[in-house]
Amino acid sequence: MGRKAGPHKVTKNFRITPKENQQIEEILQYWRARRGWHNHKQYTRSDVIGQAVGEYWKIQRANHETDFKYCGSCGQPKSNKEE
């Protein structure tokens, strides 16, 4: 019974500035405000950091695989201003 176990997580420590801490708290407030009436999901700081790392990884991978010819965020071709 109960909920199925999630993926294994490794604990890491990060040093962040007060501004970054405030930004994480604001993102949590946005997520909680938009989750809807009957949604009781608990969003955590780990959720915010996990999503940020995933997005950054996706962008860097796309930049590496396409030699910076395509935007890693949206997939559109980048304009070469040097040519």
C-alpha positions in Angstrom: 0.0 0.0 0.0 1.0 3.6 -0.1 2.8 5.5 -2.8 5.4 3.9 -5.0 9.0 4.9 -4.3 10.5 7.6 -6.5 13.9 7.6 -8.1 16.9 7.5 -5.9 18.3 10.9 -5.1 21.8 12.0 -4.0 22.1 14.8 -1.5 24.4 17.7 -2.5 25.1 21.0 -0.9 25.1 24.3 -2.9 26.1 27.7 -1.9 23.7 30.4 -3.2 23.4 34.1 -2.7 20.5 35.7 -0.9 19.2 36.9 -4.3 19.2 33.4 -5.7 17.4 32.2 -2.6 14.8 34.8 -3.1 14.4 33.8 -6.8 13.9 30.2 -5.8 11.2 31.2 -3.2 9.4 33.3 -5.9 9.4 30.4 -8.3 7.9 28.2 -5.5 5.2 30.9 -4.9 4.3 31.0 -8.7 4.1 27.2 -8.9 1.9 27.0 -5.7 -0.4 29.8 -7.0 -1.0 28.1 -10.3 -1.4 24.5 -9.2 -5.2 24.7 -9.0 -8.0 24.2 -6.5 -7.8 20.4 -6.0 -4.1 19.9 -6.6 -2.3 19.2 -3.4 1.1 18.6 -4.8 3.8 19.8 -2.5 6.5 21.7 -4.5 10.0 21.8 -3.0 13.2 23.7 -3.5 14.6 20.4 -4.9 11.9 20.5 -7.6 13.0 24.0 -8.7 16.7 23.1 -8.7 16.0 19.8 -10.6 14.0 21.6 -13.3 16.7 24.3 -13.7 19.5 21.7 -14.0 17.5 19.8 -16.6 16.8 22.8 -18.7 20.5 23.9 -18.5 21.6 20.4 -19.5 19.2 20.4 -22.5 20.5 23.7 -23.7 24.2 22.8 -23.3 23.7 19.4 -25.0 21.9 21.0 -28.0 24.7 23.7 -28.3 27.4 21.0 -28.3 25.6 18.6 -30.7 24.8 21.4 -33.2 28.0 23.4 -32.9 26.0 26.4 -31.6 24.0 26.5 -34.9 20.6 26.0 -33.2 19.2 27.5 -30.0 19.2 24.9 -27.2 16.1 26.4 -25.7 13.7 26.6 -28.6 15.5 24.7 -31.4 15.4 27.5 -33.9 18.5 28.2 -36.1 20.7 30.9 -34.8 21.6 33.8 -37.1 25.3 34.1 -37.8 26.1 37.8 -37.7 29.8 37.1 -38.6 29.1 36.0 -42.2 
